[in-house]
Amino acid sequence: MGHTTTSPPVTVIGLGPMGRAIAGAFLAAGHPTTVWNRTADKAGDLLTRGATWADGPQAALQASELTVVCVVDADAVEAVLDRALAESDHRRLPATTLVNLTSEAPRRTRELALRVDGLGMAYLDGAIMTPAAVIGTETTRILYSGPAALLDRHRPTLAALGGAAVHLGADPGRAATFDVALLNLFWTSITGLMHSFALAARQEVPATALAPHAQQMAQLMADLLPALAAEIDGGSFSGEGSAALTSVAASLEHIVHALDETEVPSAVTRAAKEVVDAAVAAGHGGDAPVRLAEFLSRGAAAGQPPARSGAA
Ligand SMILES: NC(=O)c1ccc[n+]([C@@H]2O[C@H](COP(=O)([O-])OP(=O)(O)OC[C@H]3O[C@@H](n4cnc5c(N)ncnc54)[C@H](OP(=O)(O)O)[C@@H]3O)[C@@H](O)[C@H]2O)c1
């Protein structure tokens, strides 16, 4: 990426692995970059590369029209804001833009957005969907939510982070909603995959022997995904040609037996089976697995025994 002397200044608060990658990408793109982190020694390499150290969070916010904060969670963001306020005479923060790339739950993110707004700053939330190592490359994928105009104004600067900057909507909690939904998919899938490798290993099947078949299954799921989503949004749960939930329950039952026989802990599969069993008990045994999305979306009520089976 080319350096220009006109690149706008930017501040990065939080220098964990992700914050360091972000600050490094801004520096590489030629942005005068101010950094601050609770633990100062993490800035070392960035300072060598030309970053400016701020004496505290207030000075860091003051240094640029755009500040990216990337710390462990919303409590840490609040701790940074509290410290900035303590350093400020005015009990308000500089009227600049805070782009929060910290992962957090949606409701907590909305609370934080309100607080930042009340402190006189503009707030944009972002969820980073790719690892620190690829920040600044085309692989980066960041989902933003909050005022679209704010993202548009800062797009040229945020482009230094690379890849796609996708705007999801005005609700500041929307990026966090996508984040937790996608990470739930990722980590439950990874846990399931590791569980399967463990089951295979107990039967002398190496992971590399199972891998090509597991890859085909993952591909099948990826291929089916758009059609399943359309069925859910269209309220169609009969799943023409798909396995019925009673059949899924039977399949999970024999997987649990296989795990128990080989003494591989079966908690992961039992948890999936519990969800399917509850849906069957609620009268959805003849429906396709897409019914589970609607069933679970009823919230806590989905875990309760049904008052009457057969509800549509
Ligand atoms: N790393 C990745 O590949 C990746 C990928 C996607 C999303 N993310 C998200 O990016 C965010 C940052 O992740 P990370 O990998 O850089 O490391 P992290 O361990 O999640 O966060 C470390 C940062 O949080 C700061 N921090 C923690 N508690 C604090 C407090 N009470 N007050 C002020 N600062 C505090 C740390 O400061 P000190 O140095 O002083 O401890 C450090 O700057 C997280 O929300 C993470 O989920 C990370």
PDBQT file of the ligand as one rigid body, heavy atoms in Angstrom, charges set to zero:
ROOT
HETATM    1  N1  LIG A 401      -6.308 -12.117  18.208  1.00  0.00    +0.000 N 
HETATM    2  C1  LIG A 401      -7.120 -12.420  17.219  1.00  0.00    +0.000 C 
HETATM    3  O1  LIG A 401      -6.731 -13.109  16.263  1.00  0.00    +0.000 OA
HETATM    4  C2  LIG A 401      -8.540 -11.899  17.212  1.00  0.00    +0.000 A 
HETATM    5  C3  LIG A 401      -9.416 -12.242  16.159  1.00  0.00    +0.000 A 
HETATM    6  C4  LIG A 401     -10.696 -11.696  16.107  1.00  0.00    +0.000 A 
HETATM    7  C5  LIG A 401     -11.121 -10.863  17.133  1.00  0.00    +0.000 A 
HETATM    8  N2  LIG A 401     -10.262 -10.576  18.171  1.00  0.00    +0.000 N 
HETATM    9  C6  LIG A 401     -10.760  -9.703  19.238  1.00  0.00    +0.000 C 
HETATM   10  O2  LIG A 401      -9.914  -8.580  19.394  1.00  0.00    +0.000 OA
HETATM   11  C7  LIG A 401      -9.917  -8.170  20.763  1.00  0.00    +0.000 C 
HETATM   12  C8  LIG A 401      -8.473  -8.054  21.241  1.00  0.00    +0.000 C 
HETATM   13  O3  LIG A 401      -7.881  -9.334  21.136  1.00  0.00    +0.000 OA
HETATM   14  P1  LIG A 401      -6.327  -9.575  21.296  1.00  0.00    +0.000 P 
HETATM   15  O4  LIG A 401      -6.033 -10.858  20.610  1.00  0.00    +0.000 OA
HETATM   16  O5  LIG A 401      -5.565  -8.374  20.922  1.00  0.00    +0.000 OA
HETATM   17  O6  LIG A 401      -6.039  -9.826  22.860  1.00  0.00    +0.000 OA
HETATM   18  P2  LIG A 401      -6.914  -9.880  24.180  1.00  0.00    +0.000 P 
HETATM   19  O7  LIG A 401      -6.159 -10.720  25.124  1.00  0.00    +0.000 OA
HETATM   20  O8  LIG A 401      -8.334 -10.281  23.905  1.00  0.00    +0.000 OA
HETATM   21  O9  LIG A 401      -6.897  -8.362  24.696  1.00  0.00    +0.000 OA
HETATM   22  C9  LIG A 401      -5.712  -7.831  25.155  1.00  0.00    +0.000 C 
HETATM   23  C10 LIG A 401      -5.836  -6.347  25.290  1.00  0.00    +0.000 C 
HETATM   24  O10 LIG A 401      -6.861  -5.982  26.248  1.00  0.00    +0.000 OA
HETATM   25  C11 LIG A 401      -6.250  -5.068  27.168  1.00  0.00    +0.000 C 
HETATM   26  N3  LIG A 401      -6.970  -5.095  28.434  1.00  0.00    +0.000 N 
HETATM   27  C12 LIG A 401      -7.438  -6.154  29.112  1.00  0.00    +0.000 A 
HETATM   28  N4  LIG A 401      -8.047  -5.754  30.258  1.00  0.00    +0.000 NA
HETATM   29  C13 LIG A 401      -7.953  -4.393  30.270  1.00  0.00    +0.000 A 
HETATM   30  C14 LIG A 401      -8.393  -3.401  31.182  1.00  0.00    +0.000 A 
HETATM   31  N5  LIG A 401      -9.085  -3.710  32.285  1.00  0.00    +0.000 N 
HETATM   32  N6  LIG A 401      -8.121  -2.122  30.894  1.00  0.00    +0.000 NA
HETATM   33  C15 LIG A 401      -7.459  -1.787  29.761  1.00  0.00    +0.000 A 
HETATM   34  N7  LIG A 401      -7.013  -2.670  28.857  1.00  0.00    +0.000 NA
HETATM   35  C16 LIG A 401      -7.265  -3.977  29.120  1.00  0.00    +0.000 A 
HETATM   36  C17 LIG A 401      -4.847  -5.568  27.278  1.00  0.00    +0.000 C 
HETATM   37  O11 LIG A 401      -4.034  -4.627  27.910  1.00  0.00    +0.000 OA
HETATM   38  P3  LIG A 401      -2.666  -5.130  28.646  1.00  0.00    +0.000 P 
HETATM   39  O12 LIG A 401      -1.682  -5.368  27.554  1.00  0.00    +0.000 OA
HETATM   40  O13 LIG A 401      -2.334  -4.007  29.550  1.00  0.00    +0.000 OA
HETATM   41  O14 LIG A 401      -3.019  -6.394  29.394  1.00  0.00    +0.000 OA
HETATM   42  C18 LIG A 401      -4.532  -5.756  25.800  1.00  0.00    +0.000 C 
HETATM   43  O15 LIG A 401      -4.325  -4.528  25.153  1.00  0.00    +0.000 OA
HETATM   44  C19 LIG A 401     -10.722  -9.195  21.548  1.00  0.00    +0.000 C 
HETATM   45  O16 LIG A 401     -12.033  -8.707  21.765  1.00  0.00    +0.000 OA
HETATM   46  C20 LIG A 401     -10.740 -10.391  20.614  1.00  0.00    +0.000 C 
HETATM   47  O17 LIG A 401     -11.890 -11.210  20.793  1.00  0.00    +0.000 OA
HETATM   48  C21 LIG A 401      -9.011 -11.068  18.229  1.00  0.00    +0.000 A 
ENDROOT
TORSDOF 0
